[in-house]
Amino acid sequence: MTTDIVRIEVHRSLQEVLETLRHTVAKDMKAQFGLTEISVPRTLSSQILAAKLSGEKAIDIRVKKVGVSRGVLELL
């Protein structure tokens, strides 16, 4: 089985930027979809940042509902 996830060492400032991005996306999606809880995979923020740096204008994101007020964010 292959995976697209690799482990790297990064400066703490990048880690903080990625966590801030992850929290911002989660907050926005919770508000947009009326959820009280949403799970955002740790790798999603790096995928979003990579897409932005690659010049992509739009990112396809899906919220998979796993309960009445809970969801999981997925990048398509």
Secondary structure, 3 states (H helix, E strand, C coil): CCCCCCCCCCCHHHHHHHHHHHHHHHHHHHHHHCCCEEECCHHHHHHHHHHHHCCCCCCCEEEEECCCCEEEEEEC
